[in-house]
Amino acid sequence: MRNIFCFLFFILASLKSFSQAPTDKVNYLTQQPEDILRDLSEQILTGTTTADRLEADSVFTRLLVKSLKAQYSFFYPFDSLTTISKIYAPDSSFRIFTWQVEISESFFRQHGAIQMNTSDGSLKLFPLIDKSDITSQYEDTIADNKGWMGAVYYNIIMKEYEGKKYYTLLGYDENNIRSNKKVIEILDMSGEKPLFGKNIFSIGKKARYVMEYQKAAGAKLNYDQELDMILMEHLISQTNEPTRKWTLIGDGDYQGFKWLEGGWVFVDKVFDLVTPENEPPVPTPVTENKFLMPEETPAVPAKKTTTDKKNQ
């Protein structure tokens, strides 16, 4: 890991010099910093020991923040960082970086940040601090970015009601050695700080909806644009013990949430037809890969030109 710190020192020094230069800062990010970030992001995932993974994560975080200080970095996609989730709000007002670090086989911690799309291209960043391991009421907690419940986000949905925007995040948590979780939670960006969690689900009366299931089950949960619904696979217990979440697997049927009048309304059975054997229950299978972003994820917004700014 000493080589990593040598690279970091070189890159940080280069970026400091670069920040004083009259060159295009977005284009500069296509050079060496992203190559180092890519290598570090892969080490976060594949490092042999916990110490190696944590060290790579620490260096990666500092270099990412330094890179984002380049003017208009919001428009740089970081395409080579395939193990880091990067999702954009549908209105291009912000983007979220998230990733996870394996501390042990039974403990994972998520890290991340929200980058705002500022008019002058300056950096406005909210670090996401995972506090899920010290929170007893995970599903009920409503907190800002420093009390984040942690997830690797793979989709974002924007809805409006009575003039207010509601951002719904779909995320993944590898949880522990026996089970995984997928989560639906609301992100409120109307205040000075981002706020995670809101009780607008018609069932459970919780601040977020959590689907926990058997590690090997691969249960589906994602937004279907054609149906305009969040779909999740119906779960049953292999051992007839539904309270033991690590026994739950998908049975091929689907439930969902439909957005109605400012809230997500539960739909117990989305499809009434009987699913033919060996065929998916929906026309297009719901994306599962935790690092492969769904096709619905908004593309990187185009950088505004000087002319565009004058016309605003």
N, C-alpha and C positions, 0 to 999 in steps of 0.2 A: 504493500500500500504506500510505501515511501515514494514510488514513482508517481502515484496519483497526486500527492502533495506537490511534487516538483512541477507537474503539469499545471496544477491549480495556480501556483505562484506565477508561472509564466503567463497563463491566460488572464489572470486578474491584473497583472501589470500591463498587459497589452490592452485590456479593456479600459484601464484608467487613462492610458495615453490616448486611446481612441476617442474617449469621451470629450477630449479637447480638440479633436480634429474636425474639420468641416466636411467630412465625407458622409455618405448615406449609411446611417447606423443599422438600418434593417438589412441591407445587403451584407454588411460586415458579419452579421450573425450566421451567414451561410458558410463561413470559413471554419477555422479550427475549434472554436468553443463548442459548436454542436457535436463535432466528432468526439470530443472528450465527454460531453454530457451523455452521448449515446453509450459509450463504453461504461461509464459509471452507472447508468440506469440498468444495464445488463448485469453488472456486478451486484446491484441491490437485489436482483432477483435470483442470481445463481451463485453468489458468494458461498464459499465452503463453510465458513463459521459465522456465528452471529456477529462477532466483532468485525469481520470483513464486511458484512452487509451493512452494519450500522456506520462504519467508517465511510463506505462508498456513498451511503445516503447523506451523510453530513457534508461531504465534499460536493456531491451533486446539488444539494439544496443551495449552498452558498454560491456556486457557479451559476446556477439557474437564475437566482435573484440578480446577480451581477449582470448577466446577459440581458435580463429583462429591463435593466435601467437604460438600455439603448433607446433612443427616441423612436416612437411608433413600433416598438417591438410587438405590440398586440397583433400586428398583421403578419408576423412571422410564424409559420405553422409548426416548426420543429418536427417535420415529418419523420425523421429518422428515429425519433424516440418512441419506438413501437411498444415498449412496456410501460409507458406513461400515458394515462388517459388524459385527453385534451378535448373538452367539449365546449361549444360556443352557445350562448343564449341565442334563441331564434331571432331576437331583435338586435343581435351583435353588440349589446351593451356591456358584456363581460364574457370571460371564458374561465373555465375551472381546470386546473391541473390536479390530478390525484394519482397516488400509487400506494403500494403497501410494502411493508418490510416484515419478513418472517423473523420473529424473535425466537420462537421455538415451534415445535410441531403443534402445540396447542395454544399458541398466542401470536397474533398478527397485529401490527399497528399500522394505521393508514396515515399518510401525510399528504399535504396539498396546499393550494393557494388559489385565490380568486384574483384575476387581473382585470381591472376595469378598462374600458375603452375610453380614454380621455381625449378631449378635443385637441389638446396641444401635443399629444403623443408622449406626455410624461408618465412615469410609472406610479400607479396607485394599486397597491397590492395588499390583500388581506390573507395572512397566513392562516392555515387551518390546523388547529391543535387538537389532536385526538384525545378526548377525555373519557372514552367509553369504558375503559378498564377501571375507572374509579367512580362510575355512575351506576347506581342501583336501579334506577327507573329509566332504562334505555328507551323504551317506546314512548314514554311520557315527557321526556326532556325537551324543552325548548331553550335553545342557547345560541349565543353568537359564535363567531369564528374561533374564539378561544375556548369554547366549551363544546366543540364539534363532536358528534357521535361517531364519525369515521365511516368511510365507504370509498370504494373505487367506482366513480360514476361512469356510466356508459350511455346514458341518454338524458335528455332534458326536454321538457314539454312546457310551452308557455300558453296560458289561458288568461282571459280577461273577464272581469265581472265588476260592474258598476264603476268603471273607470280605473280599476286597480289591476296590476299585473301579478299573476301567480306563476312562479316557476316551480315545476315539479321535477324532482331529480330521481332517477332510477339508479341504484347502486348495488355493489357486490361487496361482501365481506367474507373472507375465507374462514373466519370465526375460530374454529378449533380443529382438533384431530378427528372429530366424529361428524361435524355438521358444517354446512355453509349457510349464509344468510343472503337474502336479497331484500332491499328496502325501497320503499316509496316515501319520499319526504318533500315537504314544501320549503322552498327557499324564498324568503322575503328580502328584497333588495330596496325597499322604499325608505329605510332609515339610514342613519349614519354608518351603521355596521350591518353586515349580512346576518340574518336570523334564520336558523334552521329549526324546522318543526312547526306544525300548526294543526290543530284539531279540526280538520274539514273532511274527515272520512266518515261515511255513514255507518260503518260498523266499527266496533272496538273502542270508539271514543278516545283514540290515542293521537299523539302528536306525529306519529309516523306509522306506516304499515310495514310489518316485518314478516317475511316468509322464511322460516328456517326449515332445513331439510337435510336428508342423509347426504354425506360427503360425496358419494359416488352417483347420486341420483341425477344431477344436472337438470333440476327443475327450471322451467322457463318462466320468465317475467319480463315483459317489454311492452312498448307502446305500438299499437297497430294503427298506422296512419289512415288506412282505408276505412276501418271500422270506427276510427276516432275514439279508441278505448285503450286502457291499459289492460293487457291480458296476463293472467298468471295461471299456471297449471294447477289443477285441483290435486291436493295431496291426500294420501291415505297411509296408514301405518302398516308396515309389513308384519308387525307382531301384535296388531290390535291394541297398541298402546299409544294413542294419539298425543298424549301429553309428553311423550318422550320424542322430542323433535328429531333426534338423529335416526329415528325409524321411519320417517316420512319420505315417501317417494311419489312421483307423479303417476296418475292413472290414465292419462291421455285425454281427460276432460278439461274444460277451461272455465274459469271464473273471470271476473273483470271489474273494472271501475269505469264509469261513464261520468264525464264532467257535466253537471247540471246546477245552475244557479249558484255558482261560487263554491262548489264542493264536489268531491269524488263520491259518487253513489255506487254502492256495491251491486253487482249483477251476479247472481248465484250460478246461473248456467247460461253461457254465451251461445253455445251451439246446441240446437235441439236434435240435429240429425245424428244417427248412430255412426260412429267412426268405423269405416271398413278396416279390416285387419291389415296391419303393415303399412298403413297410410297415415300421413300427418293429419291431425284434427283441424288444421287451418290451411288455407291455400298456400301460404308461405310460412315455413317454420320460423319461430321467433328466435332471434339471434341469441346465442348462449356465450360465445367466447368472451371472457372477461376483459381481454385486452383488445379485441377486434371491435371497433366502434360500429354501431348499426348504420345502415345506409341512410337512415333518416337524419343522422347527425348533421347539423348545418355546416356548410363549407366555410373556410376561412373567408371573412369579408374582405372585399377589395379595399385597398388603401385609397383614401380620399385624396383627390388632386387639389392643387391650389385653387383651380377654377371652381371645384365643387364647394370648397369652403366659403368662397366669396358669394356663392349663390344661396347659402343657407340663410 
